[in-house]
Amino acid sequence: MPIAARAKTVRNMLTALAAAAATAAALTACDAQSGPSLEPGADSRQVTVVGAGQVQGTPDTLTVNASMEFVGPDATAAMNQTNERQQAVIDGLVELGIDRKDIATTAADLQPQYNSDSTSITAYRATNSVNVTLRDLGRASDAIGLIVATGGNATRINSISYSIEDDSQLVRDARARAFEDAKDRAAQYAELSGLNLGKVISISESGGPTPPVPMQAPRAMEAAVPLEPGQQTVGFSVTVIWELT
């Protein structure tokens, strides 16, 4: 075969192969475009709402933080007096029926006290603090009265707070109310827009166990201390996204 004819045949073969490759690539691209898309369609409809739910419960636990504080001429004297008085308080609470596991030391502090121009130490201030958890609220008044009577002028009632020891059912109820509130809102929006409420797409919540409610400790406390637990609120907020159909 002449060289010119052979070259023409090779060129024709290469052209055919290139055309076949281009056709295969185009078919592949079409298949990819016809498959499911990861992006939401232009006609997708959603509604996002925030629902809230609250329930109330009666506190069943009282926590008292009490300190014994003495000022002495030296560190040893101040610390010894403080420790002895706090130990007497702890022993008295145990005799009253408070479990030792419900009495926890939270601070033991010793600080020098300076003269007016802060040039020399004149005394030492020692502080010993405990948290007392009272699970029988009927004993709360007697327990606080005992702390004050035993500690005398060294007593410092730093805080009193009520709490609910097991609020798991209250949390469940508050969560259910929050979801129902969100669903009612979403259903109303669907009705207003002439659509139907579809499946839930996502749920996120905020809220949780109820923190203890602090009470201001009175300046002067007698043996019988009036105490009322009142009510505590457990609240939840939930954000839900629904599909609209």
HUTA-V311679 format. One record per residue. N is the residue number from 0. OMEGA is omega in radians with two decimals (NA if undefined). BURIAL is 1 if it has 9 or more other ideal C-beta (glycine too) atoms within 8 Angstrom, else 0. D_LAST is the distance of its C-alpha to the last C-alpha in Angstrom with 2 decimals. Layout:
<<N;OMEGA;BURIAL;D_LAST> <N;OMEGA;BURIAL;D_LAST>>
This chain:
<<0;3.11;0;71.74> <1;-3.09;0;72.40> <2;-3.12;0;70.71> <3;-3.14;0;68.94> <4;3.13;0;67.42> <5;-3.13;1;66.33> <6;3.13;0;64.57> <7;3.14;0;62.74> <8;3.14;1;61.50> <9;3.13;0;60.17> <10;3.14;0;58.35> <11;3.14;0;56.69> <12;-3.14;0;55.54> <13;3.12;0;54.03> <14;3.14;0;52.17> <15;3.14;0;50.67> <16;3.14;0;49.56> <17;3.13;0;47.90> <18;3.13;0;46.00> <19;3.13;0;44.81> <20;3.14;0;43.61> <21;3.13;0;41.69> <22;3.13;0;40.01> <23;3.12;0;38.98> <24;-3.14;0;37.54> <25;3.12;0;35.48> <26;3.12;0;34.11> <27;3.12;0;33.25> <28;3.13;0;31.39> <29;3.12;0;29.38> <30;-3.13;0;28.49> <31;-3.12;0;27.39> <32;-3.11;0;25.18> <33;-3.14;0;23.55> <34;-3.13;0;22.64> <35;-3.13;0;19.47> <36;3.10;0;19.16> <37;-3.14;0;19.25> <38;3.10;0;17.81> <39;-3.14;0;14.12> <40;-3.10;0;13.22> <41;-3.09;0;13.57> <42;3.14;0;10.10> <43;-3.12;0;8.54> <44;-3.13;0;7.07> <45;3.02;1;8.60> <46;3.13;1;10.66> <47;-3.11;0;14.13> <48;3.08;1;16.28> <49;3.12;1;19.83> <50;-3.14;1;21.04> <51;3.11;1;24.76> <52;3.14;1;26.84> <53;2.99;1;30.60> <54;-3.13;1;33.16> <55;3.10;0;36.94> <56;3.14;1;39.72> <57;3.11;1;43.50> <58;3.13;1;45.24> <59;-3.11;0;47.60> <60;3.09;1;49.28> <61;3.11;1;51.53> <62;-3.14;1;52.65> <63;2.99;1;55.80> <64;-3.07;1;57.04> <65;3.14;1;60.79> <66;2.92;1;63.44> <67;-3.05;1;67.21> <68;3.10;1;68.92> <69;3.01;1;72.59> <70;-3.12;1;74.62> <71;-3.12;1;77.78> <72;3.08;0;80.63> <73;-3.03;0;79.56> <74;-3.10;1;76.50> <75;-3.13;0;77.82> <76;-3.13;1;78.72> <77;-3.11;1;75.40> <78;-3.13;1;73.38> <79;3.13;1;75.58> <80;-3.13;1;75.34> <81;-3.11;1;71.58> <82;-3.13;1;71.13> <83;-3.12;0;73.57> <84;3.13;1;71.87> <85;3.10;1;68.37> <86;3.09;0;69.69> <87;3.10;1;71.16> <88;-3.13;1;67.79> <89;3.13;1;66.05> <90;3.13;0;68.77> <91;3.11;1;68.49> <92;3.10;1;64.73> <93;3.10;1;65.22> <94;3.11;0;67.91> <95;3.12;1;65.51> <96;3.10;0;63.17> <97;3.12;1;60.76> <98;-3.14;0;59.94> <99;-3.14;0;61.21> <100;3.11;0;57.91> <101;3.07;1;56.41> <102;-3.05;1;58.94> <103;3.06;0;58.27> <104;-3.12;0;60.29> <105;-3.14;0;58.13> <106;2.99;0;60.87> <107;-2.93;0;64.59> <108;3.09;0;65.79> <109;-3.08;1;69.23> <110;3.07;0;69.83> <111;3.09;0;73.12> <112;-3.04;1;73.99> <113;3.07;0;75.87> <114;-3.00;0;78.35> <115;-3.13;0;77.55> <116;3.04;0;78.09> <117;-3.14;0;76.31> <118;-3.12;0;79.39> <119;3.13;0;80.12> <120;-3.13;0;78.54> <121;-3.12;0;79.70> <122;3.09;1;77.72> <123;3.11;1;74.74> <124;3.13;1;71.64> <125;-3.13;1;70.12> <126;3.06;1;66.80> <127;-3.05;1;65.31> <128;3.09;1;61.83> <129;2.92;1;60.05> <130;3.11;1;56.69> <131;3.13;1;57.16> <132;-3.10;1;54.19> <133;-3.11;1;54.80> <134;3.04;0;52.75> <135;-3.06;0;54.80> <136;3.09;1;54.22> <137;3.13;0;57.24> <138;-3.02;1;59.42> <139;-3.11;1;57.84> <140;3.13;1;60.32> <141;-3.11;0;63.29> <142;3.13;1;62.13> <143;3.09;1;61.81> <144;3.12;1;65.12> <145;3.13;1;66.75> <146;-3.10;1;65.51> <147;-3.10;1;66.97> <148;-3.11;0;70.21> <149;-3.11;1;70.85> <150;-3.14;1;69.95> <151;-3.10;0;71.77> <152;3.11;0;71.82> <153;-3.05;1;70.40> <154;3.00;1;67.05> <155;3.04;1;63.94> <156;-3.02;1;60.74> <157;-3.13;0;58.15> <158;3.03;1;54.92> <159;-3.11;1;53.56> <160;3.07;1;49.91> <161;3.07;1;47.97> <162;3.06;1;45.17> <163;-3.02;1;43.25> <164;3.12;0;44.38> <165;-3.13;0;41.46> <166;-3.07;1;38.26> <167;-3.14;0;35.90> <168;3.09;0;34.75> <169;3.12;1;34.31> <170;3.12;1;32.15> <171;-3.13;0;29.93> <172;3.13;1;29.65> <173;3.12;1;28.88> <174;3.13;1;26.17> <175;3.12;1;24.53> <176;3.13;1;24.77> <177;-3.13;1;23.28> <178;3.12;1;20.15> <179;3.09;1;19.81> <180;3.11;1;20.35> <181;-3.12;1;17.59> <182;3.11;1;15.13> <183;3.13;1;16.38> <184;-3.12;1;16.01> <185;3.13;1;12.39> <186;3.11;1;11.64> <187;3.12;0;13.76> <188;3.12;1;12.14> <189;3.13;1;8.69> <190;-3.13;0;10.98> <191;-3.12;0;13.03> <192;3.11;0;10.51> <193;-3.12;0;9.41> <194;3.10;0;5.76> <195;3.12;0;5.10> <196;-3.11;1;6.33> <197;-3.08;0;5.83> <198;3.08;0;9.05> <199;3.14;0;11.76> <200;3.13;0;12.67> <201;3.11;0;16.08> <202;3.00;1;18.57> <203;-3.04;0;21.86> <204;2.99;1;24.49> <205;-3.07;0;27.75> <206;3.14;1;30.57> <207;-3.10;0;33.02> <208;-3.12;0;36.33> <209;3.07;1;38.19> <210;3.09;0;41.07> <211;3.11;0;44.47> <212;-3.11;1;45.32> <213;3.04;0;48.68> <214;3.10;0;51.39> <215;-3.14;0;54.22> <216;3.12;1;57.45> <217;-3.10;0;60.15> <218;3.13;0;63.27> <219;-3.06;0;65.67> <220;3.09;1;64.72> <221;-3.10;0;66.90> <222;3.12;0;67.14> <223;-3.10;0;64.64> <224;3.11;1;61.47> <225;-3.11;0;58.92> <226;3.08;1;55.45> <227;-3.09;0;52.15> <228;-3.12;1;49.01> <229;-3.13;0;46.57> <230;3.04;0;42.82> <231;-3.09;1;40.59> <232;3.02;0;36.88> <233;-3.08;1;34.47> <234;3.09;1;31.32> <235;3.01;1;28.15> <236;-3.09;1;25.41> <237;3.08;1;22.14> <238;-3.08;1;19.51> <239;3.05;1;16.05> <240;3.10;1;13.06> <241;2.99;1;9.61> <242;3.04;1;6.47> <243;-3.08;1;3.79> <244;NA;0;0.00>>
